[in-house]
Amino acid sequence: MNKFHVLLLAICLTTHGFAAAGVKRFKTKVDEGQEYWNDVGREELDSALNVQLNTNVAKNVILFLGDGMSIATQTAARIYKAQKESRGGEESKLAFEDFPHVGFSKTYCVDKQVPDSAATATAFLTGVKANFHTVGVDNSVKNKDCSTFSDEGKVDSIVKWAQEAGKRTGLVTSTRITHATPASAYAHSPEREWECDAYIKEDIGDDWQQKCSTVKDIAKQLIEDEPGSHINVLMGGGLKAFGQSHDVRWDDDWDCDRLDGADLINEWNEKKTKEESTHAFVKTRTELMEVDDSTEYLLGLFHNGHLPWEHVKVEDELDIPTLAEMTKKAITMLQKGDNGFFLMVEGGRIDHGHHDSTAHRALDEAVAMDNAVEEALKLTDEEDTLIVVTADHAHAMTFNGYPKRGQEIVGLASLADDDLPMTTLMYSTGPGFNYTTIDGDVVRWNLTGVNVQDFENLQQGEAYTEAANHGGEDVSIYASGPMSHLFHSLHEQNYIAHAMAYAACIGANNDIGSHCKESTSTTEATTTDGAKTTIDPNTWTYVAIGLGLPAIYAIFAIFAAVQLGRWCYGKKGTKAAAT
């Protein structure tokens, strides 16, 4: 069979397969003519003209972090969610896309154009950019180099600033609670993967205890050090690093063991008991739902490693909470504090779906995070709660192919110029690279007959890498609530921490805003029983006025009488002299 016959056969099979696949389309339900688009334009204009700046103090701050949620991911997830709910697609919006203020974030780290999640999380949680793969430190600390690790190189996060201001704090993630993003909120390490002591030894060698004597593994820092030990709500996966194991095994073989034999869960329980704090450690959704909302401390670790995919939780009826359920529980518990709270919610498995080149999973995880945003909006008030939604970095997924309007976002787009079908979503790198040659010509993987909508389907990639790479382009920032207008243009990623702290009047920015001065101008007084209370200085003004007005009136009356007497006496003297 010559080259022409091979090509002809491929075209026939492919064309037949593409047509037979019956590409699914979600048609629009309205006539999108002139009147429709003019109405859309006027509605958006009216909304823009009526935006009011909220300059209140942010009593509460909630940061939603979509790990790897590039703008292409966000766009595709918007369409996917609407198609999943049979309500259109392209014209829809995710919950946070209606927020009034939008900006962009430059995600590069100190030593890489394209960053990882540890360096980026350090930036948006501490306000300081760092080196690749490092956690909670500045650029003086080099990756896996314990000789550069020092107290001077450590940087505090917004979690610590919030705690110092008397606020409650919480971290919720679909990844391990010791993974790169949440770890940057409480830990300091020259390597993000040192979640247990076994992994330090694996990287450094048998003399790791001598070379890295000042470095504590991330799980241990969470339980033993500040601010980790005083985070009120912690939910995610990663139980293995804490010296225990979960009964439910999923497809995660993470083996981060404790060489020191410590049981950090027991240590956490004993510490909270000694502090006389109400607390609960839970391992299942059932146990979580039974926890009283007034409980001061909650530690929920629902799997040995990362939590299962959202669709697996549902399909396999696992006793593991969704990201939205964890978010709801966290907010209802944190709201019990009088001084407000800081909460970070990470949709961490968006990134993992992308790394595996399984775009369908990545989009499903992005929708799961958007569902969590919806829960937060129901439970909070935009007058006192700043909500920020952003990503740590992008991913090299592309949205292409000129698919028809309403075409299934996780399906095929069209035939490429090689007459082979291509998907709407593809990757520039990753395990989906699959090319062969016929008579010296490079031929792409033929997707004819392939169920490209399957959650496990690998999107095609341009260059082979074991895991698809991150993208280096900017990511979006959406904000609603007090001081949300501070997110308004292209920002360095570390700016996010500074803006959130300014809005909440915490950290180094707690006294530079006029809104902070107005809300924190308080005076401490002691009650009759010896207890201390805080009184607004205006109260003293009112008291002074109340007590002082009668005296002021009396003084004024005396002064007026004296002046009148002098005037009268002066008049008499003048008349006498004249006569």
Summary of the structure (lengths in Angstrom):
residues: 579
radius of gyration: 30.6
end to end distance: 145.3
largest distance: 145.3
contacts: 2021
relative contact order: 0.16
helix: 40%
strand: 18%
